[in-house]
Amino acid sequence: MLGSWPLAITGYNHGPYGVRRAVNAAGSTDLIYLIENYKKSTWGFASKNFYAEFLAAMSILANQEKDLTTVVKAETATGEVRLID
């Protein structure tokens, strides 16, 4: 639908139709161009930075044993949940 991984991943955050509107309004499928030039109140910090944050998370996951001296893995919580009236 969006034609590129950067746009598709950004669409996960901003919505695919929102990204499509941005592409149509800006006349470009270049994410860098959209980030720098597309102006709309819904196209804010989270939408502009989602792809970069995704790449950073992927890099950390791919290099965690090399880059992190201590890797703490979360364990699944177990126990009982009680609802109190």
N, CA, C and O atoms as CSV, one atom per row, in Angstrom:
chain,resi,resn,atom,element,x,y,z
A,1,MET,N,N,0.813,-1.191,0.000
A,1,MET,CA,C,0.000,0.000,0.000
A,1,MET,C,C,0.865,1.268,0.000
A,1,MET,O,O,0.572,2.221,-0.722
A,2,LEU,N,N,1.917,1.277,0.801
A,2,LEU,CA,C,2.733,2.484,0.915
A,2,LEU,C,C,4.010,2.412,0.081
A,2,LEU,O,O,4.618,3.445,-0.198
A,3,GLY,N,N,4.421,1.226,-0.316
A,3,GLY,CA,C,5.524,1.098,-1.254
A,3,GLY,C,C,6.928,1.081,-0.698
A,3,GLY,O,O,7.880,0.887,-1.455
A,4,SER,N,N,7.093,1.278,0.604
A,4,SER,CA,C,8.437,1.202,1.180
A,4,SER,C,C,8.340,0.806,2.645
A,4,SER,O,O,7.346,1.090,3.314
A,5,TRP,N,N,9.385,0.147,3.135
A,5,TRP,CA,C,9.405,-0.247,4.544
A,5,TRP,C,C,9.386,0.950,5.486
A,5,TRP,O,O,8.650,0.920,6.472
A,6,PRO,N,N,10.157,1.999,5.230
A,6,PRO,CA,C,10.088,3.145,6.145
A,6,PRO,C,C,8.673,3.719,6.268
A,6,PRO,O,O,8.235,4.065,7.365
A,7,LEU,N,N,7.963,3.820,5.144
A,7,LEU,CA,C,6.595,4.338,5.201
A,7,LEU,C,C,5.653,3.351,5.876
A,7,LEU,O,O,4.777,3.755,6.640
A,8,ALA,N,N,5.825,2.061,5.603
A,8,ALA,CA,C,4.961,1.054,6.223
A,8,ALA,C,C,5.148,1.033,7.734
A,8,ALA,O,O,4.171,0.951,8.478
A,9,ILE,N,N,6.385,1.105,8.189
A,9,ILE,CA,C,6.656,1.098,9.634
A,9,ILE,C,C,6.130,2.381,10.274
A,9,ILE,O,O,5.579,2.338,11.374
A,10,THR,N,N,6.291,3.503,9.610
A,10,THR,CA,C,5.724,4.756,10.110
A,10,THR,C,C,4.205,4.663,10.148
A,10,THR,O,O,3.568,5.207,11.050
A,11,GLY,N,N,3.631,3.980,9.179
A,11,GLY,CA,C,2.186,3.777,9.141
A,11,GLY,C,C,1.670,2.951,10.297
A,11,GLY,O,O,0.503,3.072,10.669
A,12,TYR,N,N,2.513,2.115,10.871
A,12,TYR,CA,C,2.107,1.345,12.049
A,12,TYR,C,C,1.780,2.293,13.199
A,12,TYR,O,O,0.873,2.029,13.988
A,13,ASN,N,N,2.517,3.391,13.291
A,13,ASN,CA,C,2.282,4.386,14.344
A,13,ASN,C,C,1.238,5.415,13.930
A,13,ASN,O,O,0.301,5.685,14.681
A,14,HIS,N,N,1.391,5.977,12.766
A,14,HIS,CA,C,0.562,7.104,12.318
A,14,HIS,C,C,-0.712,6.649,11.607
A,14,HIS,O,O,-1.642,7.434,11.422
A,15,GLY,N,N,-0.745,5.386,11.216
A,15,GLY,CA,C,-1.866,4.863,10.438
A,15,GLY,C,C,-1.525,4.894,8.962
A,15,GLY,O,O,-0.996,5.890,8.470
A,16,PRO,N,N,-1.820,3.815,8.247
A,16,PRO,CA,C,-1.449,3.763,6.834
A,16,PRO,C,C,-2.131,4.845,5.993
A,16,PRO,O,O,-1.527,5.390,5.069
A,17,TYR,N,N,-3.380,5.150,6.314
A,17,TYR,CA,C,-4.071,6.176,5.535
A,17,TYR,C,C,-3.553,7.570,5.871
A,17,TYR,O,O,-3.552,8.451,5.012
A,18,GLY,N,N,-3.116,7.779,7.104
A,18,GLY,CA,C,-2.497,9.049,7.474
A,18,GLY,C,C,-1.190,9.259,6.739
A,18,GLY,O,O,-0.896,10.364,6.283
A,19,VAL,N,N,-0.401,8.194,6.623
A,19,VAL,CA,C,0.859,8.288,5.870
A,19,VAL,C,C,0.560,8.505,4.392
A,19,VAL,O,O,1.239,9.290,3.731
A,20,ARG,N,N,-0.444,7.820,3.875
A,20,ARG,CA,C,-0.823,8.010,2.466
A,20,ARG,C,C,-1.238,9.469,2.216
A,20,ARG,O,O,-0.872,10.049,1.194
A,21,ARG,N,N,-1.998,10.058,3.143
A,21,ARG,CA,C,-2.386,11.472,3.006
A,21,ARG,C,C,-1.148,12.373,3.010
A,21,ARG,O,O,-1.066,13.332,2.242
A,22,ALA,N,N,-0.191,12.058,3.877
A,22,ALA,CA,C,1.047,12.845,3.941
A,22,ALA,C,C,1.813,12.748,2.624
A,22,ALA,O,O,2.299,13.755,2.109
A,23,VAL,N,N,1.921,11.542,2.084
A,23,VAL,CA,C,2.614,11.327,0.808
A,23,VAL,C,C,1.924,12.113,-0.303
A,23,VAL,O,O,2.581,12.786,-1.098
A,24,ASN,N,N,0.606,12.024,-0.353
A,24,ASN,CA,C,-0.137,12.736,-1.403
A,24,ASN,C,C,-0.002,14.250,-1.256
A,24,ASN,O,O,0.180,14.956,-2.248
A,25,ALA,N,N,-0.090,14.747,-0.032
A,25,ALA,CA,C,0.003,16.192,0.201
A,25,ALA,C,C,1.405,16.721,-0.095
A,25,ALA,O,O,1.560,17.805,-0.657
A,26,ALA,N,N,2.421,15.950,0.284
A,26,ALA,CA,C,3.807,16.393,0.093
A,26,ALA,C,C,4.319,16.111,-1.311
A,26,ALA,O,O,5.272,16.741,-1.770
A,27,GLY,N,N,3.682,15.159,-1.992
A,27,GLY,CA,C,4.139,14.799,-3.328
A,27,GLY,C,C,5.439,14.024,-3.324
A,27,GLY,O,O,6.193,14.060,-4.296
A,28,SER,N,N,5.705,13.315,-2.224
A,28,SER,CA,C,6.959,12.563,-2.108
A,28,SER,C,C,6.741,11.315,-1.257
A,28,SER,O,O,5.948,11.321,-0.315
A,29,THR,N,N,7.455,10.250,-1.602
A,29,THR,CA,C,7.438,9.038,-0.787
A,29,THR,C,C,8.702,8.924,0.061
A,29,THR,O,O,8.935,7.899,0.702
A,30,ASP,N,N,9.503,9.966,0.062
A,30,ASP,CA,C,10.742,9.985,0.842
A,30,ASP,C,C,10.420,10.376,2.286
A,30,ASP,O,O,9.969,11.492,2.540
A,31,LEU,N,N,10.650,9.463,3.225
A,31,LEU,CA,C,10.309,9.720,4.622
A,31,LEU,C,C,11.057,10.928,5.175
A,31,LEU,O,O,10.480,11.715,5.924
A,32,ILE,N,N,12.320,11.087,4.822
A,32,ILE,CA,C,13.090,12.249,5.292
A,32,ILE,C,C,12.416,13.546,4.827
A,32,ILE,O,O,12.288,14.501,5.594
A,33,TYR,N,N,11.996,13.564,3.579
A,33,TYR,CA,C,11.308,14.746,3.052
A,33,TYR,C,C,10.022,15.008,3.830
A,33,TYR,O,O,9.727,16.149,4.186
A,34,LEU,N,N,9.258,13.951,4.093
A,34,LEU,CA,C,8.010,14.113,4.857
A,34,LEU,C,C,8.293,14.660,6.251
A,34,LEU,O,O,7.615,15.577,6.714
A,35,ILE,N,N,9.290,14.096,6.913
A,35,ILE,CA,C,9.630,14.533,8.272
A,35,ILE,C,C,9.979,16.016,8.287
A,35,ILE,O,O,9.560,16.747,9.184
A,36,GLU,N,N,10.736,16.454,7.305
A,36,GLU,CA,C,11.205,17.840,7.285
A,36,GLU,C,C,10.188,18.838,6.735
A,36,GLU,O,O,10.230,20.018,7.086
A,37,ASN,N,N,9.275,18.376,5.876
A,37,ASN,CA,C,8.438,19.338,5.150
A,37,ASN,C,C,6.935,19.206,5.342
A,37,ASN,O,O,6.209,20.182,5.151
A,38,TYR,N,N,6.451,18.035,5.710
A,38,TYR,CA,C,5.002,17.873,5.854
A,38,TYR,C,C,4.556,18.513,7.159
A,38,TYR,O,O,5.081,18.192,8.224
A,39,LYS,N,N,3.601,19.407,7.078
A,39,LYS,CA,C,3.125,20.141,8.252
A,39,LYS,C,C,1.648,19.839,8.480
A,39,LYS,O,O,0.791,20.228,7.687
A,40,LYS,N,N,1.370,19.153,9.554
A,40,LYS,CA,C,-0.005,18.906,9.971
A,40,LYS,C,C,0.038,18.616,11.461
A,40,LYS,O,O,0.995,18.019,11.954
A,41,SER,N,N,-0.984,19.031,12.172
A,41,SER,CA,C,-0.969,18.880,13.634
A,41,SER,C,C,-0.876,17.418,14.067
A,41,SER,O,O,-0.305,17.126,15.117
A,42,THR,N,N,-1.424,16.500,13.278
A,42,THR,CA,C,-1.357,15.080,13.651
A,42,THR,C,C,-0.001,14.457,13.330
A,42,THR,O,O,0.312,13.371,13.818
A,43,TRP,N,N,0.797,15.125,12.523
A,43,TRP,CA,C,2.125,14.626,12.131
A,43,TRP,C,C,3.144,15.219,13.101
A,43,TRP,O,O,3.923,16.104,12.747
A,44,GLY,N,N,3.119,14.712,14.329
A,44,GLY,CA,C,3.943,15.276,15.383
A,44,GLY,C,C,5.190,14.465,15.678
A,44,GLY,O,O,5.661,13.688,14.847
A,45,PHE,N,N,5.710,14.663,16.873
A,45,PHE,CA,C,6.968,14.048,17.290
A,45,PHE,C,C,6.947,12.528,17.139
A,45,PHE,O,O,7.875,11.947,16.577
A,46,ALA,N,N,5.897,11.886,17.638
A,46,ALA,CA,C,5.842,10.416,17.601
A,46,ALA,C,C,5.838,9.901,16.172
A,46,ALA,O,O,6.554,8.951,15.855
A,47,SER,N,N,5.047,10.509,15.313
A,47,SER,CA,C,4.984,10.068,13.917
A,47,SER,C,C,6.306,10.303,13.197
A,47,SER,O,O,6.769,9.443,12.448
A,48,LYS,N,N,6.903,11.446,13.419
A,48,LYS,CA,C,8.160,11.777,12.745
A,48,LYS,C,C,9.317,10.894,13.203
A,48,LYS,O,O,10.229,10.624,12.422
A,49,ASN,N,N,9.295,10.450,14.426
A,49,ASN,CA,C,10.434,9.721,14.991
A,49,ASN,C,C,10.234,8.218,15.114
A,49,ASN,O,O,11.155,7.514,15.527
A,50,PHE,N,N,9.066,7.713,14.771
A,50,PHE,CA,C,8.780,6.296,14.988
A,50,PHE,C,C,9.747,5.387,14.232
A,50,PHE,O,O,10.229,4.406,14.798
A,51,TYR,N,N,10.039,5.689,12.972
A,51,TYR,CA,C,10.929,4.834,12.183
A,51,TYR,C,C,12.344,4.818,12.766
A,51,TYR,O,O,12.963,3.757,12.852
A,52,ALA,N,N,12.856,5.971,13.164
A,52,ALA,CA,C,14.193,6.029,13.774
A,52,ALA,C,C,14.223,5.251,15.084
A,52,ALA,O,O,15.200,4.559,15.371
A,53,GLU,N,N,13.166,5.359,15.877
A,53,GLU,CA,C,13.091,4.611,17.133
A,53,GLU,C,C,13.020,3.111,16.868
A,53,GLU,O,O,13.611,2.321,17.605
A,54,PHE,N,N,12.299,2.714,15.818
A,54,PHE,CA,C,12.216,1.308,15.424
A,54,PHE,C,C,13.603,0.784,15.042
A,54,PHE,O,O,14.002,-0.295,15.478
A,55,LEU,N,N,14.330,1.544,14.234
A,55,LEU,CA,C,15.682,1.127,13.832
A,55,LEU,C,C,16.613,1.030,15.035
A,55,LEU,O,O,17.433,0.115,15.111
A,56,ALA,N,N,16.495,1.959,15.970
A,56,ALA,CA,C,17.328,1.918,17.177
A,56,ALA,C,C,17.025,0.668,17.996
A,56,ALA,O,O,17.944,0.007,18.479
A,57,ALA,N,N,15.755,0.342,18.153
A,57,ALA,CA,C,15.376,-0.859,18.906
A,57,ALA,C,C,15.886,-2.119,18.213
A,57,ALA,O,O,16.369,-3.037,18.877
A,58,MET,N,N,15.786,-2.173,16.885
A,58,MET,CA,C,16.283,-3.330,16.137
A,58,MET,C,C,17.799,-3.471,16.284
A,58,MET,O,O,18.310,-4.583,16.415
A,59,SER,N,N,18.507,-2.357,16.264
A,59,SER,CA,C,19.956,-2.379,16.422
A,59,SER,C,C,20.348,-2.884,17.808
A,59,SER,O,O,21.273,-3.684,17.946
A,60,ILE,N,N,19.651,-2.418,18.817
A,60,ILE,CA,C,19.933,-2.870,20.187
A,60,ILE,C,C,19.678,-4.360,20.316
A,60,ILE,O,O,20.486,-5.078,20.905
A,61,LEU,N,N,18.566,-4.834,19.773
A,61,LEU,CA,C,18.264,-6.269,19.844
A,61,LEU,C,C,19.301,-7.098,19.103
A,61,LEU,O,O,19.704,-8.161,19.577
A,62,ALA,N,N,19.730,-6.624,17.956
A,62,ALA,CA,C,20.697,-7.371,17.153
A,62,ALA,C,C,22.078,-7.413,17.795
A,62,ALA,O,O,22.838,-8.355,17.570
A,63,ASN,N,N,22.405,-6.404,18.588
A,63,ASN,CA,C,23.749,-6.298,19.156
A,63,ASN,C,C,23.778,-6.348,20.672
A,63,ASN,O,O,24.763,-5.932,21.281
A,64,GLN,N,N,22.724,-6.845,21.290
A,64,GLN,CA,C,22.633,-6.758,22.747
A,64,GLN,C,C,23.749,-7.503,23.468
A,64,GLN,O,O,24.235,-7.020,24.490
A,65,GLU,N,N,24.160,-8.634,22.982
A,65,GLU,CA,C,25.214,-9.385,23.666
A,65,GLU,C,C,26.560,-8.666,23.566
A,65,GLU,O,O,27.389,-8.761,24.471
A,66,LYS,N,N,26.769,-7.951,22.468
A,66,LYS,CA,C,28.024,-7.233,22.250
A,66,LYS,C,C,28.023,-5.860,22.924
A,66,LYS,O,O,29.026,-5.445,23.504
A,67,ASP,N,N,26.895,-5.162,22.844
A,67,ASP,CA,C,26.835,-3.773,23.292
A,67,ASP,C,C,26.467,-3.595,24.759
A,67,ASP,O,O,26.848,-2.600,25.375
A,68,LEU,N,N,25.749,-4.526,25.312
A,68,LEU,CA,C,25.297,-4.385,26.694
A,68,LEU,C,C,26.113,-5.306,27.592
A,68,LEU,O,O,26.219,-6.503,27.326
A,69,THR,N,N,26.680,-4.760,28.638
A,69,THR,CA,C,27.486,-5.591,29.528
A,69,THR,C,C,26.611,-6.496,30.377
A,69,THR,O,O,27.005,-7.618,30.697
A,70,THR,N,N,25.436,-6.024,30.741
A,70,THR,CA,C,24.509,-6.841,31.513
A,70,THR,C,C,23.147,-6.789,30.843
A,70,THR,O,O,22.545,-5.725,30.699
A,71,VAL,N,N,22.685,-7.939,30.444
A,71,VAL,CA,C,21.365,-8.017,29.834
A,71,VAL,C,C,20.411,-8.571,30.875
A,71,VAL,O,O,20.589,-9.685,31.367
A,72,VAL,N,N,19.415,-7.798,31.201
A,72,VAL,CA,C,18.419,-8.228,32.175
A,72,VAL,C,C,17.183,-8.637,31.404
A,72,VAL,O,O,16.583,-7.832,30.691
A,73,LYS,N,N,16.812,-9.882,31.551
A,73,LYS,CA,C,15.631,-10.378,30.862
A,73,LYS,C,C,14.477,-10.435,31.850
A,73,LYS,O,O,14.601,-10.994,32.939
A,74,ALA,N,N,13.368,-9.856,31.459
A,74,ALA,CA,C,12.192,-9.835,32.329
A,74,ALA,C,C,11.564,-11.222,32.369
A,74,ALA,O,O,11.497,-11.921,31.358
A,75,GLU,N,N,11.118,-11.595,33.523
A,75,GLU,CA,C,10.408,-12.856,33.663
A,75,GLU,C,C,8.914,-12.575,33.690
A,75,GLU,O,O,8.474,-11.495,34.085
A,76,THR,N,N,8.161,-13.550,33.270
A,76,THR,CA,C,6.713,-13.409,33.284
A,76,THR,C,C,6.217,-13.418,34.716
A,76,THR,O,O,6.586,-14.279,35.514
A,77,ALA,N,N,5.380,-12.453,35.024
A,77,ALA,CA,C,4.809,-12.386,36.371
A,77,ALA,C,C,3.819,-13.529,36.560
A,77,ALA,O,O,3.030,-13.848,35.672
A,78,THR,N,N,3.882,-14.121,37.714
A,78,THR,CA,C,2.913,-15.160,38.046
A,78,THR,C,C,2.247,-14.769,39.349
A,78,THR,O,O,2.817,-14.037,40.158
A,79,GLY,N,N,1.100,-15.238,39.536
A,79,GLY,CA,C,0.408,-14.924,40.781
A,79,GLY,C,C,-1.084,-14.853,40.578
A,79,GLY,O,O,-1.635,-15.315,39.579
A,80,GLU,N,N,-1.699,-14.271,41.541
A,80,GLU,CA,C,-3.147,-14.225,41.569
A,80,GLU,C,C,-3.603,-12.773,41.493
A,80,GLU,O,O,-3.002,-11.886,42.099
A,81,VAL,N,N,-4.649,-12.551,40.757
A,81,VAL,CA,C,-5.220,-11.215,40.653
A,81,VAL,C,C,-6.576,-11.234,41.337
A,81,VAL,O,O,-7.412,-12.094,41.061
A,82,ARG,N,N,-6.784,-10.283,42.227
A,82,ARG,CA,C,-8.070,-10.184,42.922
A,82,ARG,C,C,-8.676,-8.818,42.656
A,82,ARG,O,O,-7.997,-7.794,42.730
A,83,LEU,N,N,-9.937,-8.818,42.353
A,83,LEU,CA,C,-10.659,-7.568,42.171
A,83,LEU,C,C,-11.284,-7.180,43.494
A,83,LEU,O,O,-11.926,-8.000,44.151
A,84,ILE,N,N,-11.099,-5.941,43.881
A,84,ILE,CA,C,-11.644,-5.453,45.146
A,84,ILE,C,C,-12.788,-4.501,44.830
A,84,ILE,O,O,-12.631,-3.559,44.054
A,85,ASP,N,N,-13.925,-4.754,45.433
A,85,ASP,CA,C,-15.092,-3.877,45.225
A,85,ASP,C,C,-14.972,-2.627,46.034
A,85,ASP,O,O,-15.857,-1.774,45.986
